[in-house]
């Protein structure tokens, strides 16, 4: 398969590099500055044993003139509209688009642009960042990629194309998983990340800092329950096992975990607050689900943004 990775941030670069290192036909679609950097230094993955370096095949938007079998969209929400325009020449009659973005708002945009039959549900789990040298630094060994049809499949079975794609992305360094219903899996992750974002942004600290204080663990549980109630109202209840796992992770004593949204906010960087928390709260309101703590987190993010805009 010819695979196009749109974006080469931490997540896209890691999964793309793993596929390329395993012999898959991978090309990265990146901005000119990133293309120049990667052409000179190579794409390097640090924090793994052994560390990985590849010479990536690179294209910029103006150079894209051929279609691909698979387009993997790995940009942040703020770059979604531009990325859709950039990748359009890569989409042929049989192209499959697999997004890495959090939340669900991007699915509406992709379906509107290319049609529902071209877009799979997808979730990735990776703890990584671009370090000071411009390389990808992996901070946790987990690297899981889940794919599935939007419609849930017939009788809970995997579709033929998902089975083929699963084989293609099953390579060393990637734990590939296929599920009948990709949207349900996306809701599960959204519940987790909106909870993680809410508790760390509101409390201004790591999971370990939160739970060491009286009432901290109960607070996390309350936020998780709010998010789970919203998902259930939308028709995608999160399993008790999944909720227990999320609660355990987000209340682990001594944990240094913080959400990526919190890290972006505290660093004064552009963030996905509206895409992750704002869209979730909007849907909760439309469904009549009470979510006071999620609303409070969204208000705080908007106040933060207003202050940043005033000072800039």
C-alpha positions in Angstrom: 0.0 0.0 0.0 1.1 3.6 -0.6 0.7 5.4 2.7 0.7 9.2 3.1 1.3 10.6 6.6 -0.1 14.1 6.8 2.0 15.9 9.4 5.2 14.9 11.2 4.7 15.9 14.7 5.3 13.5 17.6 2.5 11.0 16.8 2.5 11.1 13.0 6.3 10.9 12.9 6.5 8.0 15.3 3.9 5.8 13.6 5.1 6.7 10.1 8.7 6.0 11.0 7.8 2.6 12.4 5.9 1.7 9.3 8.7 2.9 7.0 11.3 1.0 9.1 9.3 -2.2 8.5 9.4 -1.7 4.8 6.0 -0.1 4.2 5.8 2.5 1.4 5.4 5.7 3.5 5.6 9.4 2.4 5.2 12.4 4.7 3.3 15.5 3.7 4.8 18.4 5.7 5.3 22.1 5.6 8.4 23.4 3.8 10.4 24.2 7.0 9.8 20.8 8.5 10.6 19.1 5.2 14.0 20.9 5.1 14.8 19.9 8.7 13.9 16.3 8.1 15.8 16.1 4.8 18.9 17.3 6.6 18.7 15.5 9.9 16.5 12.5 9.1 13.5 11.5 11.2 14.8 10.3 14.6 12.9 8.6 17.4 14.5 8.9 20.8 13.5 7.1 24.0 13.2 3.7 22.4 15.7 0.8 22.6 17.3 0.9 20.1 16.7 4.4 18.9 15.3 4.7 15.4 16.4 6.9 12.5 15.1 6.9 8.9 15.5 8.9 5.8 11.9 9.8 5.2 10.2 10.4 1.8 8.9 13.9 1.9 6.4 16.0 0.0 5.1 19.5 0.5 1.5 20.5 -0.5 2.6 21.9 -3.9 4.4 18.7 -4.8 1.5 16.4 -4.1 0.2 15.1 -7.4 -0.6 11.4 -7.0 -3.2 9.5 -5.1 -2.5 7.1 -2.2 -4.1 4.0 -0.8 -4.1 5.3 2.7 -4.0 8.8 4.1 -3.2 9.1 7.8 -4.1 12.6 9.1 -2.0 13.5 12.2 -2.3 17.3 12.4 -3.8 19.2 15.3 -7.3 20.5 15.1 -6.2 24.1 14.4 -4.6 22.9 11.2 -7.5 20.6 10.1 -9.0 22.9 7.4 -5.7 23.6 5.8 -4.7 19.9 5.9 -7.9 18.9 4.2 -7.2 21.2 1.4 -3.6 20.1 1.2 -4.3 16.4 1.1 -7.2 16.5 -1.4 -5.0 15.6 -4.4 -4.0 12.4 -2.6 -7.6 11.1 -2.3 -8.6 8.7 -5.1 -11.7 6.5 -5.6 -10.4 3.8 -3.2 -8.4 5.9 -0.8 -9.0 5.3 2.9 -8.5 8.2 5.4 -7.5 7.4 8.9 -7.4 10.4 11.3 -5.3 10.6 14.5 -7.1 13.7 16.0 -8.7 13.6 19.4 -12.4 14.2 19.8 -15.0 13.8 17.0 -15.4 17.2 15.4 -12.9 16.4 12.7 -14.9 13.4 11.6 -17.7 15.7 10.5 -15.3 17.8 8.5 -13.6 14.8 6.8 -17.0 13.2 5.9 -18.2 16.5 4.4 -15.0 16.8 2.3 -14.5 13.2 1.2 -17.6 11.1 2.1 -18.3 8.8 5.0 -17.2 5.7 3.1 -13.7 7.0 2.9 -13.1 7.7 6.6 -12.3 5.2 9.3 -12.6 5.6 13.0 -9.2 5.6 14.7 -7.5 6.1 18.0 -3.9 6.2 18.9 -2.1 6.0 22.2 1.4 7.4 22.4 3.2 9.6 25.0 5.7 11.5 23.0 6.9 15.0 22.1 9.2 16.9 19.8 12.3 17.6 21.9 14.7 20.6 21.7 16.6 19.0 18.9 13.5 18.5 16.8 13.5 14.7 17.2 10.6 12.6 18.5 11.1 11.7 22.2 9.0 8.8 23.4 8.2 9.0 27.1 6.2 5.8 27.6 6.5 2.4 25.9 2.8 2.3 24.9 2.2 2.8 21.1 -1.2 1.4 20.3 -3.2 2.1 17.1 -6.8 1.1 16.9 -8.9 1.2 13.7 -12.5 0.4 12.8 -15.4 1.2 10.5 -17.7 4.1 11.5 -20.8 2.1 11.1 -19.8 -0.6 13.5 -19.7 -3.4 11.0 -22.3 -6.1 10.4 -22.9 -8.5 13.3 -19.8 -7.1 15.1 -17.4 -8.3 12.4 -14.4 -6.6 11.0 -14.8 -5.4 7.4 -12.4 -6.8 4.8 -10.6 -3.5 4.3 -10.0 -3.2 8.0 -8.6 -6.7 8.1 -6.2 -5.8 5.3 -5.2 -2.5 6.9 -4.6 -4.3 10.2 -2.1 -6.5 8.6 -0.4 -3.5 6.9 0.0 -1.6 10.2 1.1 -4.5 12.3 4.8 -3.9 12.5 7.5 -3.8 15.3 6.9 -0.9 17.6 3.2 -0.6 16.9 0.5 -2.6 18.8 -2.2 -2.6 16.1 -5.8 -3.3 17.0 -9.0 -3.6 14.9 -12.5 -3.2 16.3 -15.9 -3.5 14.7 -17.0 0.0 15.8 -14.3 2.7 15.5 -16.6 5.5 16.6 -17.3 3.8 19.9 -13.6 3.5 20.6 -13.1 7.2 19.8 -15.8 8.0 22.3 -14.0 5.9 24.9 -10.8 7.9 24.4 -12.6 11.2 24.3 -14.1 10.5 27.7 -10.6 9.8 29.0 -8.9 12.8 27.5 -11.6 15.3 28.4 -11.5 14.0 32.0 -7.7 14.3 32.0 -7.8 17.7 30.5 -10.4 19.0 32.9 -8.8 17.7 36.1 -5.3 18.8 35.3 -6.3 22.2 33.9 -8.7 23.0 36.7 -6.3 21.8 39.5 -3.1 23.1 37.8 -1.1 20.1 38.5 -0.2 16.5 37.8 -2.4 13.5 38.7 0.0 12.7 41.6 -0.4 16.3 42.9 -4.2 16.2 42.7 -4.7 12.8 44.4 -2.4 13.5 47.3 -4.7 16.2 48.5 -7.9 15.4 50.4 -10.8 15.1 48.0 -8.6 14.9 45.0 -9.4 11.3 44.0 -13.2 12.0 44.5 -12.9 15.1 42.3 -11.3 13.0 39.5 -14.1 10.4 39.9 -16.8 13.1 39.6 -15.3 14.5 36.4 -15.1 11.1 34.9 -18.7 10.4 35.8 -19.8 13.6 34.1 -17.9 12.7 30.9 -19.2 9.1 30.9 -22.8 10.3 31.3 -22.4 12.5 28.3 -21.0 9.6 26.2 -23.8 7.3 27.3 -26.4 9.9 26.3 -24.8 10.2 22.9 -25.4 6.4 22.5 -21.9 5.2 23.3 -21.7 4.0 26.9 -18.2 3.4 28.1 -17.8 -0.1 29.7 -17.3 -0.4 33.4 -13.9 -2.0 32.8 -12.8 0.9 30.7 -14.0 3.4 33.2 -12.2 1.6 36.0 -9.0 1.6 34.1 -9.3 5.3 33.4 -10.0 6.1 37.0 -7.1 4.0 38.2 -4.7 5.7 35.8 -6.0 9.2 36.7 -5.7 8.6 40.4 -2.4 6.8 40.6 -0.4 8.0 43.6 2.8 9.9 42.7 1.9 9.9 39.0 3.6 12.7 37.0 1.0 12.5 34.2 -0.5 15.7 32.9 -2.8 16.1 29.9 -1.3 17.4 26.6 -3.8 20.2 26.8 -2.6 21.3 30.2 1.0 21.2 29.0 0.2 23.4 26.0 -1.8 25.8 28.1 0.9 26.2 30.8 3.6 26.6 28.1 1.6 29.4 26.4 1.2 27.4 23.2 -1.9 27.1 20.9 -4.1 24.3 22.2 -7.0 22.1 21.4 -9.3 23.2 24.2 -12.2 24.1 21.9 -11.9 20.8 20.0 -11.5 18.6 23.0 -13.5 20.3 25.8 -15.6 22.8 23.9 -17.1 20.4 21.4 -17.7 17.9 24.2 -19.6 20.5 26.3 -21.5 21.7 23.3 -22.8 18.1 22.6 -23.6 17.7 26.3 -25.7 20.9 26.2 -27.6 19.7 23.1 -28.3 16.3 24.8 -29.4 18.0 28.0 -26.6 16.4 30.1 -25.5 18.4 33.1 -21.7 18.8 33.2 -20.8 21.7 35.6 -17.1 20.8 36.0 -16.5 20.3 32.3 -18.2 23.7 31.7 -16.0 25.2 34.4 -12.9 23.9 32.7 -14.0 25.3 29.4 -14.6 28.7 31.0 -11.1 28.7 32.5 -9.6 27.8 29.1 -11.5 30.7 27.4 -10.5 33.1 30.2 -6.9 32.0 29.7 -7.1 32.6 25.9 -8.7 36.0 26.4 -5.8 37.0 28.7 -3.2 35.7 26.2 -4.9 37.6 23.4 -5.0 40.8 25.4 -1.3 40.6 26.3 -0.1 39.7 22.8 
